Amino acid sequence: MMAAVLHGARNIRVESCARPEVRPGMVLLRVRRAGICGSDSHYFAHGDCGPFVPTRPFILGHEFTANVVALGEGVEAPAIGTRVTVNPARACGFCSYCTSGRRNLCRKTIMLGSASTKPPTDGAFAEYVTVRADQCHVLPPELDDGIGAMMEPLAVALHAVKRAGVVSGKHVLVMGGGPIGLLTAMVARAYGAVPVALSDIVPARRKLAVDFGADIALDPAAKNLSEQVGALTGDGFDVILEASGARPALRAAFDLVRPGGTIVQIGTLGVEDVPLPANNVMVREIQFLGSFRYGNVFDEAIRLAASGRLKLAGLLTGLFPLAQSLDAMKQADDKANALKVQIEITNSK
């Protein structure tokens, strides 16, 4: 098969690779469309992703739509020919986290397109990939391949909003106007939050936020930000979802949340400790929660997307054939102009 293989920083090559074998309990998928995630961009730009350093060249990609083309021993569903999206995080299924419904915290998770394992686990920037059968989620015909390949980032946003609890009728602020931030704002609005504000230092992304359904966009560098928030909310936001991964944004969240409010950290902040106002957390009874990947929300994300309540198609800002994967990665690296860039692997039925 052909695949886009990462050999180092800014060095991705489309080359021939061995097609993966279908083991018991697994399915072989022919990939149709694959999206470029922020972690893919980080691997491309730096050759690693934080603590995850590849020990060999490997295939990136974990947001994708595919067709089932072969079933491993013991697998009855999904049937051959079924079009699916995939939860790329393969939890063990047996540990205390998995059996208590928190599979996203499984310490034995194998992630597609990631150097979190040694050797790295190949991903979906390839004609074929294998996954465990229960990682597949059937896509309805009304969701095209591009939208289907957005179910993984949508699941990230949905899980984060659910971590915040009930958001209906609450003042919500999303920090960061990248794809995850925009998706999080869309989900919060779909689940009844009002108003939904989004903050970003880039003016173009603030405009996009309103275009995609945010009620208001805020400049986090504005000198009168506190006054704007006070006029909008009174004592501060009920819920803040931090999706920028920027340390100043996280620190500011503790000043912009109301007493008794909730902050959910989605963005990756790196491996160094971040100073936080612990006394402020105590005195104002602020809830500070983490949101990692996704719980069991893929089917819910698919239903939400199929409902038509979210402007998902507008997130796609670039589409390239597999042969032009290097160009795709370069465009995805343009944070000022690119939102979701995808690679079309095959459009076969």
KACOR-V972963 format. One record per backbone hydrogen bond with DSSP energy under -0.5 kcal/mol. CO is the residue of the C=O (numbers start at 1). NH is the residue of the N-H. E is the energy in kcal/mol with one decimal. If there is no record, write none. Layout:
CO_NH_E + CO_NH_E
//
This chain:
1_17_-3.2 + 2_127_-1.9 + 3_5_-0.8 + 3_15_-2.6 + 4_60_-0.7 + 5_7_-0.6 + 5_13_-2.6 + 6_58_-1.4 + 8_11_-2.2 + 11_7_-3.3 + 11_8_-0.8 + 13_5_-3.3 + 13_15_-0.7 + 15_3_-2.1 + 21_23_-0.8 + 23_26_-2.2 + 25_133_-2.3 + 26_72_-2.9 + 27_29_-0.5 + 27_131_-1.7 + 28_69_-3.0 + 28_70_-1.2 + 29_31_-0.7 + 29_129_-1.9 + 30_67_-2.3 + 32_345_-1.7 + 32_346_-1.3 + 33_65_-2.5 + 34_343_-3.6 + 35_37_-0.6 + 35_62_-0.5 + 35_63_-0.7 + 37_41_-2.1 + 38_42_-1.9 + 39_43_-2.4 + 40_44_-2.3 + 41_45_-2.7 + 42_46_-2.5 + 42_48_-0.6 + 43_47_-2.4 + 44_10_-3.9 + 47_54_-0.6 + 49_52_-2.0 + 51_53_-1.0 + 52_49_-2.2 + 52_54_-0.5 + 58_6_-3.3 + 59_123_-1.6 + 60_125_-2.3 + 61_124_-1.7 + 62_64_-0.6 + 63_35_-3.0 + 64_86_-0.8 + 65_32_-3.0 + 65_33_-1.5 + 66_84_-3.0 + 67_30_-2.9 + 68_81_-3.3 + 70_28_-2.6 + 72_75_-1.9 + 73_25_-2.0 + 79_82_-2.1 + 82_68_-2.3 + 82_84_-0.5 + 83_139_-2.3 + 84_66_-2.5 + 85_137_-2.8 + 86_88_-0.9 + 88_90_-0.9 + 88_112_-1.8 + 89_91_-1.1 + 90_110_-1.9 + 95_99_-2.6 + 96_100_-0.9 + 97_102_-3.0 + 98_101_-1.3 + 102_105_-2.1 + 103_106_-1.7 + 106_109_-1.1 + 109_111_-0.5 + 110_90_-2.9 + 111_114_-0.8 + 114_121_-2.7 + 120_122_-0.6 + 121_113_-0.7 + 121_114_-1.3 + 124_126_-1.9 + 125_4_-3.1 + 127_31_-1.6 + 129_29_-2.9 + 131_27_-2.7 + 132_135_-2.2 + 133_136_-1.6 + 135_87_-2.7 + 137_85_-2.5 + 140_143_-1.7 + 142_144_-0.7 + 144_148_-2.8 + 145_149_-1.9 + 147_150_-1.8 + 148_151_-1.3 + 150_154_-2.2 + 151_155_-2.3 + 152_156_-1.7 + 153_157_-2.0 + 154_158_-2.8 + 155_159_-2.6 + 156_160_-1.9 + 157_161_-2.3 + 158_162_-2.3 + 159_163_-1.9 + 160_164_-1.1 + 162_165_-1.2 + 167_170_-2.4 + 170_172_-0.5 + 170_194_-1.7 + 171_238_-1.1 + 171_239_-2.0 + 172_197_-3.0 + 173_175_-0.5 + 173_241_-2.9 + 174_176_-0.6 + 174_199_-2.4 + 175_243_-2.7 + 178_182_-2.9 + 179_183_-2.5 + 180_184_-2.5 + 181_185_-2.4 + 182_186_-2.3 + 183_187_-2.6 + 184_188_-2.7 + 185_189_-2.2 + 186_190_-2.5 + 187_191_-1.9 + 188_193_-2.5 + 189_192_-1.8 + 192_169_-3.0 + 195_172_-2.3 + 195_197_-0.6 + 196_215_-2.1 + 196_216_-1.4 + 197_174_-2.8 + 198_218_-2.6 + 199_176_-3.2 + 201_203_-0.6 + 202_205_-0.6 + 202_206_-1.6 + 203_207_-2.1 + 204_208_-2.0 + 205_209_-2.0 + 206_210_-1.4 + 207_211_-2.1 + 208_212_-2.4 + 209_214_-2.7 + 210_213_-1.3 + 216_198_-1.9 + 218_200_-1.6 + 218_220_-0.7 + 219_222_-2.0 + 222_225_-1.4 + 224_228_-2.3 + 225_229_-2.6 + 226_230_-2.4 + 227_231_-2.3 + 228_232_-1.7 + 229_233_-2.8 + 229_234_-0.5 + 230_234_-2.0 + 233_235_-1.1 + 237_258_-2.6 + 238_262_-2.5 + 239_173_-2.4 + 240_242_-0.6 + 240_264_-3.0 + 241_175_-2.6 + 241_243_-0.8 + 242_266_-2.8 + 242_267_-2.4 + 246_250_-1.9 + 247_251_-2.4 + 248_252_-2.3 + 249_253_-1.6 + 250_254_-0.8 + 251_254_-0.9 + 252_255_-1.4 + 252_256_-1.3 + 253_257_-1.3 + 256_237_-2.5 + 258_261_-2.4 + 261_287_-2.7 + 262_240_-2.6 + 263_265_-0.5 + 263_289_-3.2 + 264_242_-2.7 + 264_266_-0.7 + 265_291_-2.0 + 276_278_-2.0 + 277_281_-1.9 + 278_282_-2.0 + 279_283_-3.0 + 280_284_-2.1 + 281_286_-1.8 + 282_285_-0.8 + 284_260_-2.6 + 286_288_-0.6 + 287_263_-3.4 + 287_289_-0.6 + 289_265_-3.2 + 291_293_-0.6 + 295_297_-1.5 + 297_301_-2.8 + 298_302_-2.3 + 299_303_-2.1 + 300_304_-2.5 + 301_305_-2.6 + 302_306_-2.5 + 303_307_-1.2 + 304_309_-0.8 + 305_308_-1.3 + 310_312_-1.6 + 312_315_-1.9 + 313_316_-1.4 + 315_317_-0.7 + 315_340_-2.4 + 318_342_-2.6 + 320_344_-3.1 + 321_324_-1.8 + 322_325_-1.6 + 324_328_-2.1 + 325_329_-2.5 + 326_330_-2.1 + 327_331_-2.3 + 328_332_-2.5 + 329_333_-1.3 + 331_334_-1.8 + 333_335_-1.5 + 334_337_-1.1 + 334_338_-2.9 + 339_341_-0.6 + 340_317_-2.2 + 340_318_-1.0 + 341_36_-2.6 + 342_320_-2.0 + 343_34_-2.5 + 343_345_-0.8 + 344_322_-1.3
//
